Amino acid sequence: MPKTRVGITETLPIENFVRTCNVDYNEMKALTLAIKKEMDKSERVIVRGNLPEKTCTNLTVFLTKGKMRRKVTTSDADASKKLNAQVLKEDGIISGMFANFPSGEAFLTPESIEGIAVGDVVINLDRSHLLSPKNPLIVEFKKGRWKIVKAPPAIRKKMNEEIADSKKLVAEYRKKKSLPAPIIKQYSDNMNRVGEFAINTNPKARLSNYLIENEKIAKMIHIALGSGFEPDRQTLYHWDFVINSPRQKLDIFGIDKKGKEHWIIRKGKFVVK
């Protein structure tokens, strides 16, 4: 049986940390599990903005490929026990509890994403860089690969630098054979893939200068470019950016094999139960 439990966090002002951790964990867990339940029923998730703006978030997030299904994980900071009963039930693995503070999200590594995402809150590169509706990050996804359509100049410059550095590192690994060839190939193949799609559930998180808080704000969503959480989707960077669902009045719902809709958010507000 596990003998330890682990909690991690990032740099955050103490008042933000206390506020975002001082939540009703049973209530947050119930909401996060309800979102997971609806996504687990679905083959794909539709994210559709309802603003008259020329460019608004409009995505299809694919959760399956053939018989393979991407796993939806919950982050609700339940570190009150040592044994992770959910992992034991779902995967048959005995493991200790792990918590990320502040917590509150249902997330997965999508099989693929198609469409446009408008990041209007924050992105985390070397640090958190603020975005806004007037100066957003606009990303286009095709067949699970991403391309920057628009970005603040400083952010685009930093992204280009980090991608160049990652490619150089992969080339160095390949030249020196310092990692197994399949791992090096995976790092290269996943360089322009999407690593995460998440729906945020922390009721005490607010807009701030810090990605670790903004990516938990209830009703908002976030997407990560680069490395994912599944073994076949690893690479050398992971950039989270946050989308303001209430501002963009997003509709978010899953569609199952029979075409039935499983609603999570309607015009920026939770409807999942």
N, C-alpha and C positions, 0 to 999 in steps of 0.2 A: 504494500500500500504506500501511497505517496507520503513523504515526511515533510514536504515544504509546499508553500504557495508563494507566488511571485506577483508583485505589482510594479509597474513602471510608469514614468511620466516624463515630460519634457519641461524645459525652462518656461515658467509661467509665474506671474506675480502671485504672491501668496493669497491675496484677496480673491483673485480669479479662481485659484485652485480650490479654496475653501468653498466658494459659492457653487462651483460646478460639481463638487463632490458631495455637497449637502443636499442630496435629492432623495426622493422616495424610491429606493432601489427595486422594491417589489412592483411598483407601478411602472417604472421604466423597463424592467425586465419583461413584464406582461406585454407592453407595447412592442418592444423589439422582437419578441417571440411571435407576436401576431403578424408582424411584417414578414418575418422569415417563413411563417406558415403559408402566407399567400404567394410568396415567391417560389417556395418549394412545389406548389401546385402548378406553376407556370412554365411554359416553354420559352417565353420571352417576356420582357417588361417594356411597356411603352412609356416614354417620358415626353409629354407634349405641352409646350408653353402656350399661354393664352393672352399674349400681349400683342398690340398692333405694331410693335417695333419691327423693323425690317429683318433683323436677325434675332431669333429667340431659340432657346433650347428645344430641340426636337430629335429624339433618339429612339432607336430600338435596341434593347440590350438582350442579346441571345444567351440563354442559360444552358442550352443543350447542344450536343452534336452527336447524331445517331443515338446510341444507347447511353452515351456518356453524359452525365449531368454535373455542372459546376456546383460546389457546395456553398450554401449560404451560412455564414457564421454570425453569431450575435456577440456583441461586446457590451455587457451590462455590469461589469465590475463586481460580480458575485464571487468574492474571495472569502466568504464566511466559512467555507469548508475546505478540506484539503483534497478530497477526491472529486474530480470533474465527472459527475454522473452523466452529463449529456454526451461527452466524448465516449465514455464507456458504453452507453446505450447505442449510439450511432455507429461507432467504429470498432468497438470491442477492445479499446486501448485503455489501460490503466494509467492515468496521468494526474498530476497535481493541478490545482486551480491557478489560472493566470489572469491578471487584470491590468487593463490600461486605463490610467486615470488622467484627466476626466474621461468618463466612459459614455456610451450611448450611441450605438449604430448597429445596423444589420448590413453586412457587407459580403461581397464575393469577388472572385476573379471571373469576369464574364468570358464566355467562349469568344464572343465578338460583339462589337458595337457598330451601328450604322447611324449616321446623321450628324447633327451639329450640337455642340455644347457651348454655352455662353457662361464663362466663369466671371462672376461679378462681385466676389467677396475677397478671396485671398488665394495665393498659391505658395507652396513651400518648395523652394529650390535649395540654395545654400542656407537660406533662412526664410521667414515668412515675408512675402511681398504682397502689399495690399492691391486689390483690384477694385473696380467700381463700374456701375452701369454706363458711365460716360467713357471709361477707359478699360474695357473688359479684355479677357483672354477668350478668343473664339477658336475652337478646335473642330476640325472636320474629321469624321471617322469613316473609313471605307474598308470593309472586310477586316475589321479589327485593328487596322493600322491608323495612326493619327497623323495629321498635318496641321500646322499652325496657319490659320487664316488671318488672324489679327492678334497683336499683342503689344503692350507698352514696350518701347524700344529697349529699355534696360532689362526687362524680363526676357525678351527675345534673345538679346545678346548673351545673357547668362545661360539660357537653355542651349543655345548653339555651342557655347564653350563646354558645357557639361557633356553634351552628346559627343563632341569631338574628343574630349578626354576619355570618355567611356570606350569609344572605338579604338583609340590608341592603346588603352589597357588590354582590350580583347586581342589586338594584334600582337602585343607583347606576350600575353599568355600563350598565343598560338606559336610564336617564334621560339619561345623558351620551353614550350611544352610543360609549363608549370601547373597546368590543370588537365584533367582528362579531356580528351578531344570532344566527347559528347556534351560536356559542360560548357566548353568554349563555344561550340556550335549553338547551344541553347542561348547563351548570352547574346550572341550575334543575331540570331533569328528573332529574338524578342525585343530588340533594340527600339523598335517603333510600334510596339503593341500596347494595348491598354491593360493595366494591372488590377484595377479595382473599380467597382461601382458600389456605392453605399448610400443608405438612407439614414439620416441622423435622428436621434431620439432623446437627447438630454434636455429637459425642460428648463434648466437653470443656465445653460450656456447662452452667451450673448455675443453680438458682434464685437470683435476686439482686434488687436494687432497680431494675434497668435493663431496659427493654423490649428494647433492641438485643441483649442477651444472652439473655433469656428466650424471645424469638421464634425462637431457633435451637436450643433444647434438644432433643436427639434424642428422637423418639417423641411429643413434644407437637405441637400444631397451633396455628395462629393465623388469625384472621379480621380483615379490616379493613372498617370501615364508611366509606362515602364514596367518594373518588376511587379509580379502578382504574388498571391499567397499559395498557389498550388505548385507542386514540384516541377511541372513542365513549363512554368512561365516565369522563370527567374532571369533577371538581367542585372545591370550595375547601377540603376537609379530607380527612384520611386518618387514621383512628383504629384502630390495631392493638390487639387484645386476645388474650391467650393462654389456651388451654384445656389443662389437665393430663390428657393422654391416659392415662398409667399410672394416675393416681388414679381416673379415671372408667372405667377398663378399657374403653376405646373399641375397637370393631371398625370398621375402615375398609377398604372395598373398592369397586372399580369394577364397573359392570355394562355390558357391551357391547350391541350391537344384537341379538345372539342370546340375550341373557339370561345369558350366562356371567359368573361372578364372577371378579374379578382382585384378590386379597387383598394388602393392604399392611401393615396392623396388625391383630392379633387380641388382644383384651383387653389393650390397652396396650403390646404388644410387636411389634417388626418381624417379619414373616414373608415380606416381599418378598425376592426373590433376583435 
